[in-house]
């Protein structure tokens, strides 16, 4: 009897132990699965430009989540005539000071942007050795005096004649900065057949990709503001209004072209967080002209959708889209017309305008809005992951972006 009791106790204990082992094993698998999901999320660097015109509340919102970033680019410095650097916001005061302090506390690199949008002025300074070297020295002192992790150079609208001078400027600046990072923001470049109907015999670029790759530690490609620039995609996407911020297929095209001259582990893919509104002239059988009305923050598209009782659609390029007749439009009566069969969601008003314009031989304006939201951003993040890039950089972060963007990381 005693032996049977001992056997029962031992068997019972074994069952408990076995169940405990099962529980531990199952828990391990659950934890492993959770870890796998976390590891499957984006692991590259995440950066964002915070522009000087952002309101204080916008800077505060970024500061609350700055620890989720790896780099911030305060977009506050600009170059004026003669190569003088001016600050549009004081990074040592108020909300900007708080942002910088929290960023550094959380080991987020602070790399301010120096912007310049005057091709003539850029050429005048960079082609003059004395002025160029003075600018290089000024930038070096700016980085050292403020203990920045580096500097981001965003010189746009450069002339092709400035290309070699710009390369020399980057070389000198790279030497001046020493261990501090030199980041270079450059415009998106398309293959010739995407830009010209008749390709020029000689193509002159304002940026030397090989030199930029050699001298810059970080290279942000502004893969946005596509609009109507790409003639191949304009034709491919015809049938609905098309003037995107950044069509995902176009972004991949730009990226693949850039990778022919730039190392993937230096590239930060620029991702937009804003949108554009256009008045499109709808003529018989086509959407003829695009007049830009405004730049929009993400929040504007759900507001407009609610105001006009619209369904937000998705463009072929992956962005949020709506079309409508504004309340002051004489054509708003067309809202009462049935939507043509097969019309993609978001393009209802445009399809109605095209139907009437084609049938009656008249021209009708329709409002068209396309915005880069979190879904569009995720597509670009996935692209950065696919090509093994250094990371992604958002323009812009100021509290007006789709809040779900922050959940991508």
HELIX and SHEET records of a PDB file:
HELIX    1   1 UNK A    2  UNK A   40  1                                  39    
HELIX    2   2 UNK A   56  UNK A   65  1                                  10    
HELIX    3   3 UNK A   66  UNK A   68  5                                   3    
HELIX    4   4 UNK A   94  UNK A  105  1                                  12    
HELIX    5   5 UNK A  119  UNK A  126  1                                   8    
HELIX    6   6 UNK A  129  UNK A  146  1                                  18    
HELIX    7   7 UNK A  160  UNK A  162  5                                   3    
HELIX    8   8 UNK A  163  UNK A  177  1                                  15    
HELIX    9   9 UNK A  192  UNK A  195  1                                   4    
HELIX   10  10 UNK A  209  UNK A  215  1                                   7    
HELIX   11  11 UNK A  231  UNK A  236  1                                   6    
HELIX   12  12 UNK A  248  UNK A  258  1                                  11    
HELIX   13  13 UNK A  264  UNK A  266  5                                   3    
HELIX   14  14 UNK A  299  UNK A  307  1                                   9    
HELIX   15  15 UNK A  332  UNK A  336  5                                   5    
HELIX   16  16 UNK A  348  UNK A  360  1                                  13    
HELIX   17  17 UNK A  374  UNK A  386  1                                  13    
HELIX   18  18 UNK A  403  UNK A  408  5                                   6    
SHEET    1   A10 UNK A  84  UNK A  87  0                                        
SHEET    2   A10 UNK A  77  UNK A  80 -1                                        
SHEET    3   A10 UNK A 109  UNK A 116  1                                        
SHEET    4   A10 UNK A  71  UNK A  75  1                                        
SHEET    5   A10 UNK A  45  UNK A  51  1                                        
SHEET    6   A10 UNK A 391  UNK A 395  1                                        
SHEET    7   A10 UNK A 267  UNK A 272  1                                        
SHEET    8   A10 UNK A 218  UNK A 222  1                                        
SHEET    9   A10 UNK A 181  UNK A 187  1                                        
SHEET   10   A10 UNK A 150  UNK A 155  1                                        
SHEET    1   B 5 UNK A 286  UNK A 297  0                                        
SHEET    2   B 5 UNK A 274  UNK A 283 -1                                        
SHEET    3   B 5 UNK A 364  UNK A 371 -1                                        
SHEET    4   B 5 UNK A 320  UNK A 324 -1                                        
SHEET    5   B 5 UNK A 313  UNK A 314 -1                                        
END                                                                             
